[in-house]
Amino acid sequence: MDPEKNKDSEVTVDDILQILGPFGKFNIYNYVLILFPVLLAGMYSSVYNFEAMDLRYKCSTPECEDPDVNFTIPHLEDGSPSKCLRYALFNVSDFTNSTQNNETCYPHYFDTSSEIECDSYVYFEEHSIVKEFNLGCQDWKRSLVGTVHNAGFFISIPLTGLISDRFGRRLALVFASVANGVFGVIRAFSLNYEMFIVLEFLEPALGGGVYTACFVLALELVGPKGRVFVSLLFNTMFILGGVTVTLLSWWLQSWRYLLLVIYIPAILVFFYLWTLTESFRWLFSKGLYEEGLNVLSKCEKVNKATVPKDHYDQVEKTAMKQRDARKCEVLATNQSTFKQLLLSPMIWKRLFTCSFLWTTSTLVYYGLSINAIELSGNSYLNYIVVIVIEAPANVCKLICLDRFGRKRVIASAFMMTGIILIAYGFLPGGNWSTTFYLGGKFFITLAYNSLYIFAAEVFPTNYRTTLLAICSTIGRIGSAVAPQTPLLSRFYEFLPTLVFGVMSALSGLLVLTLPETNNQKLPDSLKEAQEQDRHRDKEDVGERQPGETERRIDTKTKL
């Protein structure tokens, strides 16, 4: 018998998944459970914008608080009173005597040629921490909330990745979600700004990895044909989370009530320890074959599918063979699996590439969102528009990723983002300028959301979450820097979009160095991940061994 033919006839997990179907009752039940924390994560990623939302206020002038007068505070070009400046008094002692005698304040007491900073404020709104903690004209304290929030991800994402790869996807998901809930609820009772800012850091520091944990678990429960649709579900739920928290904030008009409403449900995810299915791929990677096969068998019963009994035996043998091969490789090289990963140039190259792509994505995505908020006068409607505009990009991703492949779509999206944003700086204001700006947001959303599934497909199963978490953590540099990019416009008005455009164009070129993963099974080991590069090299130079075309077609048919 031809060994190559026998090799191709081996049954894999993906073959069983094809029989079970990607969207049977068992899958839908687990997706509903998994998508709930994703919806909450969408809320948590946006809530700090409303906690620290700027309010309408003006400089307090206790010497003359009559709202109808306009000689105590300088006014801006649009006629609104200055928030941070007031006119100095000509003679404080005379003014004191006049107020003691109950005299009405007059313009001649105020020096309109001398402006001084305010020492107190009159707030017209009170739905954010600006009023409660008296943060008037301290924009750095408001912006620090977002910076501290994003800084927490540098801890949470690798922490969640380690828990996920060592103790299971389910436990990592529960840990992160419950941590979100606990610290979010405590933050609702903050007594001062310092307590608030510490809890703003701790919440994402321990719970910020919930999206990654959910995504990896969902991806490993479905076959190749269902991955893009699962990714679309995640993006849609994340968008709904952002819209939901915006509407809740608009309705409640209280940051404390808002936190209680959105964070209490996260604590209920604790019960997932008994209701959510663990990833059979993770179980196989840990040598827990019986538990992994039980998950597949349960899926077969619930979905009312029929899987040939010998398929399970073959999958178990294949998994054991792969695990034994890894053990032999460890013994032969006297190196642990993780050490082999660290010593693999291929892994380092992919880590660098994916981390750079992630940094670019977060920088451009959040940077454009910050500026796009000014599209309308209503802050809540602004944010909804910014989020909803991502929906067409997600639909485009669903249509294109499987049809044209991961590399082509993501590289094209980055390149289009670069071209559009660089050209944006040379366009006059008006409809064309707005169209190009929104086009840049569309393509960076397409690239960013596609990157999650692409990056997950180029790393081996036993350390997939950890490596994905490293990329995502480094990528958070972009989201942390994004709020500061408007400062670049002080040097040149279009410098921020030029920086975004150049980084996007470079990312488009870097994508081409990664292997195509469309319709390929997830690599379960370092060796299988290396095979992806060999497969890419053969395609690049047009090399194929005799009979390879037929084997590839056969494999794709099975998948």
Salt bridges, closest charged atoms under 4 A:
ASP8 OD2 - ARG551 NE 3.66
GLU10 OE2 - LYS321 NZ 3.79
ASP14 OD1 - ARG281 NH2 2.55
GLU51 OE2 - ARG187 NE 2.97
ASP54 OD2 - LYS83 NZ 2.95
ASP54 OD1 - ARG142 NE 3.91
GLU63 OE1 - ARG86 NH1 3.27
GLU65 OE1 - LYS58 NZ 3.82
GLU125 OE2 - HIS127 NE2 3.61
GLU132 OE2 - ARG256 NH2 2.47
ASP139 OD1 - ARG142 NE 3.36
ASP165 OD1 - ARG169 NH1 2.60
GLU200 OE2 - HIS149 ND1 2.86
GLU200 OE1 - ARG187 NE 3.15
GLU203 OE1 - ARG187 NH1 3.10
GLU220 OE2 - ARG169 NH2 2.76
GLU220 OE2 - ARG464 NH1 2.92
ASP310 OD1 - HIS311 ND1 3.47
GLU390 OE2 - LYS441 NZ 3.36
ASP402 OD1 - ARG406 NH1 2.84
GLU457 OE2 - ARG227 NH1 2.99
GLU457 OE2 - ARG406 NH2 2.86
ASP524 OD2 - LYS521 NZ 3.82
GLU528 OE1 - LYS521 NZ 2.84
GLU531 OE2 - ARG534 NH1 2.89
ASP533 OD2 - LYS349 NZ 3.86
ASP533 OD1 - ARG350 NH2 3.19
ASP533 OD1 - ARG536 NH1 3.65
ASP537 OD1 - ARG536 NH2 3.01
GLU539 OE2 - HIS535 NE2 3.41
GLU539 OE2 - ARG552 NH2 3.03
ASP540 OD2 - ARG536 NE 3.64
